[in-house]
Amino acid sequence: MAGRFDPSSIIQNLQGFSGTGSNNELPSLPARDNRTRAEVREDFDKELEELDFAALEELKEKALDATEPEGFFELKDDLENSLVKFLRFYRAFEGLNSEESRKVALKEQELKLEARHDWASKFRLFFFRILASALLVFTLFGIGYIEYQYDWARLPMTKYFSPTVTQP
């Protein structure tokens, strides 16, 4: 038991951990990112926009050429970004290609066409009502003018509707 708890070996181990005889350096911490979430999202979207077909082909070739794990770690961010872009396109494709979205788009077009025809019929109805009202008013004024100007146009019952007051 005395060999297990030898104080000299414990002190040597502690000196090894203290750093006096070692060249261990502390790892450098990455710089703090003080951007807002919106700015980070905008920058990420810009990076994704820069990924085109040629960039994806080049990334595929780099991934195929990398034989060591360090090579994959260097490509990790680019691979993640390309997969994110692929998943976004895939979801958009599935959404646009789904049967429900086709039905909804067709129904929207039908409703727009129906609304256009509905407005046309409402305008037609409104126009003809206004036209009929104007013709009625014009006709009544015309009849009144003709009756007032010409004696031959006096109607037989007008003596009962005279606006003048008769004296007794």
C-alpha positions in Angstrom: 0.0 0.0 0.0 2.9 2.3 0.6 3.7 2.1 -3.2 0.4 3.3 -4.3 0.4 6.5 -2.2 4.0 7.5 -2.7 4.1 11.3 -2.2 7.1 11.8 -4.5 5.2 10.3 -7.5 2.1 12.4 -6.7 4.2 15.6 -6.6 5.8 14.7 -10.0 2.4 14.2 -11.5 1.2 17.5 -10.1 4.2 19.3 -11.5 3.4 17.8 -14.9 -0.1 19.2 -14.7 0.9 22.6 -13.5 2.3 23.6 -16.9 5.8 24.5 -15.8 7.4 21.9 -17.9 4.9 21.7 -20.7 4.3 23.6 -23.9 0.5 23.2 -23.9 -1.2 26.3 -25.3 -4.8 27.2 -24.6 -7.1 26.9 -27.6 -8.1 30.1 -29.2 -11.7 31.0 -28.9 -13.6 32.1 -32.0 -14.4 35.8 -32.2 -17.9 36.7 -30.8 -20.4 37.5 -33.5 -22.3 40.7 -32.6 -24.7 40.6 -35.6 -28.4 40.4 -35.2 -30.4 37.3 -36.1 -31.7 39.1 -39.2 -28.2 40.0 -40.4 -27.0 36.4 -39.8 -30.0 35.1 -41.7 -29.4 37.5 -44.6 -25.7 36.5 -44.8 -26.7 32.9 -44.7 -29.2 33.4 -47.5 -26.6 35.2 -49.6 -24.2 32.3 -49.1 -27.0 30.0 -50.3 -27.7 32.1 -53.3 -24.0 31.9 -54.3 -24.3 28.1 -54.5 -25.1 27.2 -58.0 -24.8 24.1 -60.0 -21.1 24.6 -60.8 -20.3 25.2 -57.1 -22.1 22.1 -56.1 -20.2 20.0 -58.7 -16.9 21.5 -57.4 -17.9 20.6 -53.8 -18.8 17.1 -54.9 -15.4 16.7 -56.5 -13.6 18.0 -53.4 -15.6 15.6 -51.2 -14.7 12.7 -53.4 -11.0 13.7 -53.5 -10.8 14.0 -49.7 -9.5 10.8 -48.2 -8.6 12.0 -44.7 -11.1 13.1 -42.0 -9.5 16.5 -41.9 -10.5 17.1 -45.5 -14.1 16.4 -44.6 -14.0 18.7 -41.6 -12.8 21.5 -43.9 -15.8 20.9 -46.2 -18.3 20.5 -43.4 -19.8 24.0 -43.6 -20.0 24.0 -47.4 -21.7 20.5 -47.3 -24.2 21.7 -44.7 -25.0 24.8 -46.7 -25.5 22.8 -49.9 -27.7 20.3 -48.1 -29.8 23.2 -46.6 -30.3 24.6 -50.1 -31.1 21.2 -51.5 -33.7 20.6 -48.8 -35.3 24.1 -49.4 -35.6 23.4 -53.1 -36.9 19.9 -52.4 -39.6 21.2 -50.1 -40.6 24.0 -52.5 -40.7 21.4 -55.3 -42.9 19.1 -53.2 -45.1 21.9 -52.3 -45.6 23.1 -55.8 -45.9 19.6 -57.2 -48.5 18.4 -54.7 -52.0 17.7 -55.8 -53.5 20.0 -53.1 -51.5 23.0 -54.4 -52.7 22.3 -57.9 -56.3 22.1 -56.8 -55.9 25.4 -54.8 -54.3 27.1 -57.8 -57.1 26.0 -60.1 -59.7 27.1 -57.6 -58.0 30.5 -57.3 -58.1 30.9 -61.1 -61.7 29.9 -61.2 -62.6 32.4 -58.5 -60.7 35.2 -60.2 -62.5 34.5 -63.5 -65.8 34.3 -61.7 -65.2 37.6 -59.9 -64.3 39.3 -63.2 -67.5 38.1 -64.8 -69.4 39.1 -61.7 -68.1 42.6 -61.8 -68.9 42.8 -65.5 -72.5 41.8 -64.9 -72.8 44.2 -61.9 -71.4 47.0 -64.1 -73.8 46.2 -66.9 -76.8 46.1 -64.5 -75.7 49.4 -62.9 -75.2 51.1 -66.3 -78.6 50.1 -67.6 -80.4 51.2 -64.4 -78.7 54.6 -64.6 -79.6 54.8 -68.3 -83.2 53.9 -67.7 -83.5 56.4 -64.9 -82.0 59.1 -67.0 -84.3 58.3 -69.9 -87.3 58.4 -67.6 -86.4 61.8 -66.1 -85.6 63.2 -69.6 -88.9 61.9 -70.9 -90.9 63.4 -68.1 -89.2 66.8 -68.5 -89.7 66.6 -72.2 -93.4 65.9 -71.8 -93.8 68.7 -69.3 -92.0 71.1 -71.6 -94.1 70.2 -74.6 -97.3 70.4 -72.7 -96.4 73.8 -71.3 -95.3 75.3 -74.6 -98.0 74.0 -77.0 -101.7 74.3 -76.6 -102.4 71.2 -78.7 -100.4 69.2 -76.2 -102.6 70.0 -73.3 -103.9 66.9 -71.7 -107.6 66.7 -70.9 -107.1 66.3 -67.2 -104.7 69.2 -66.7 -107.4 71.6 -65.6 -107.8 69.6 -62.5 -104.1 69.7 -61.7 -103.5 73.4 -62.3 -100.9 74.8 -59.9 -102.7 78.2 -59.7 -105.2 78.8 -57.0 -108.7 79.7 -58.2 -110.5 82.6 -56.6 -114.1 81.9 -55.5 
